[in-house]
Amino acid sequence: MNLMKLEMMNGTERVAEALQIRGLFVDVKKDVIVLTEENTTKDIEKVRELLYQLNIPTFWPAYNKCQVVVNRLPKALMKRIMNVPGREFPVHMEGYHFRWRSFAQRRFGIKVNALDLDPQVAMLVKTLNLAGITTLAG
């Protein structure tokens, strides 16, 4: 990321950039962060909790849309969002390979919670699944 571009970002853009680097699929529309449908519902819930724990004032007009109320946000908070540690989680394929449609189409593999994965591999795992390459962890 360009340092000058980072300095010019407002609070919403900084939070969106940090969430995207952390492995979430984010779209920004008119100062509103939209967590797209590629994210799991658990991801959205955990993002809400994370922003609340970091004391980042947000307004949620819809379940998957949020607006950062402050205009400036320190880079230290961006780093805290980007480096939220993953956790151990059970790996279940739940018969995914036995479903003919999933096998034939090879699109939109398993949805994995980004905030459960390690920060450096979350985007890779989620992108591979979106492309149809079934991946559960790094």
C-alpha positions in Angstrom: 0.0 0.0 0.0 1.2 3.5 -0.8 1.9 5.5 2.3 0.5 8.7 0.8 -2.7 6.9 -0.1 -2.9 5.6 3.5 -2.5 9.1 5.0 -5.3 10.4 2.8 -7.8 7.7 3.8 -10.7 8.5 6.0 -11.9 6.3 8.9 -14.2 4.2 6.8 -11.6 3.5 4.1 -9.0 2.5 6.7 -11.3 0.1 8.4 -12.4 -1.4 5.0 -8.7 -1.8 4.0 -7.8 -3.5 7.3 -10.8 -5.9 7.0 -9.9 -6.7 3.4 -6.3 -7.4 4.3 -7.5 -9.6 7.2 -9.4 -11.8 4.7 -12.9 -10.5 4.5 -14.6 -9.6 1.3 -15.5 -5.9 1.5 -17.0 -3.3 -0.8 -17.2 0.4 0.0 -20.2 2.4 -1.3 -20.6 6.0 -0.4 -18.8 5.8 3.0 -20.6 2.5 3.9 -18.7 -0.7 4.3 -20.5 -3.6 2.8 -19.5 -7.1 3.9 -20.4 -9.0 0.7 -22.2 -12.4 0.5 -18.9 -14.3 0.1 -18.5 -13.8 3.9 -20.1 -16.1 6.4 -22.7 -14.8 8.9 -20.3 -15.7 11.7 -17.7 -13.4 10.0 -20.1 -10.5 10.1 -20.9 -11.2 13.7 -17.2 -11.3 14.6 -16.5 -8.1 12.7 -19.2 -6.4 14.8 -17.7 -7.7 18.0 -14.2 -6.8 16.9 -15.1 -3.2 16.1 -17.0 -2.9 19.3 -14.0 -4.3 21.3 -11.6 -1.9 19.6 -13.9 1.1 20.5 -14.4 2.1 16.9 -17.7 3.9 16.7 -19.8 2.4 14.0 -23.4 2.7 12.7 -25.0 -0.5 11.3 -27.9 0.4 9.0 -28.2 -3.2 7.9 -26.9 -6.5 9.1 -23.9 -6.6 6.6 -23.4 -2.8 6.2 -21.6 -0.5 8.6 -20.4 3.1 8.6 -17.5 4.3 10.7 -18.7 7.4 12.5 -15.2 9.0 13.0 -13.4 10.6 10.1 -9.8 9.8 11.4 -8.6 6.4 12.6 -5.1 5.7 13.9 -2.9 3.3 11.9 -2.4 1.3 15.2 -6.1 0.3 15.1 -5.7 -0.8 11.5 -2.8 -3.1 12.5 -4.9 -4.5 15.4 -7.7 -5.4 12.9 -5.2 -6.9 10.4 -3.5 -9.0 13.0 -6.4 -10.4 14.9 -5.2 -14.0 15.7 -6.9 -17.0 14.4 -8.0 -19.9 16.5 -8.1 -23.6 16.4 -11.3 -24.9 14.8 -12.6 -28.4 13.9 -12.3 -29.3 10.2 -15.4 -30.8 8.7 -16.0 -31.5 5.0 -19.5 -32.7 5.8 -19.9 -34.8 2.6 -18.8 -31.9 0.4 -17.0 -34.2 -2.0 -20.1 -36.4 -2.3 -22.3 -33.7 -3.6 -22.4 -33.9 -7.4 -23.4 -30.3 -8.1 -20.4 -29.0 -6.1 -18.1 -31.3 -7.8 -19.4 -30.6 -11.3 -19.5 -26.8 -11.0 -16.4 -26.3 -9.0 -17.7 -22.9 -8.0 -18.1 -21.3 -4.6 -16.5 -23.9 -2.4 -16.8 -24.2 1.3 -17.3 -20.9 3.2 -14.7 -20.6 5.9 -14.7 -18.0 8.7 -11.9 -15.5 8.0 -11.4 -14.5 11.6 -10.9 -18.1 12.6 -7.9 -18.4 10.2 -4.5 -17.0 10.7 -4.2 -13.4 9.4 -1.6 -14.2 6.7 -3.5 -17.0 5.0 -7.2 -16.0 5.5 -7.5 -14.1 2.1 -5.7 -17.0 0.2 -8.0 -19.6 1.7 -11.2 -17.6 1.1 -10.2 -16.7 -2.5 -9.3 -20.3 -3.3 -12.7 -21.4 -2.0 -14.4 -18.7 -4.0 -12.7 -20.0 -7.1 -13.9 -23.5 -6.4 -10.7 -25.0 -5.0 -11.8 -26.6 -1.7 -9.5 -25.4 1.1 -10.1 -25.3 4.8 -6.9 -23.9 6.2 -3.4 -22.8 5.2 
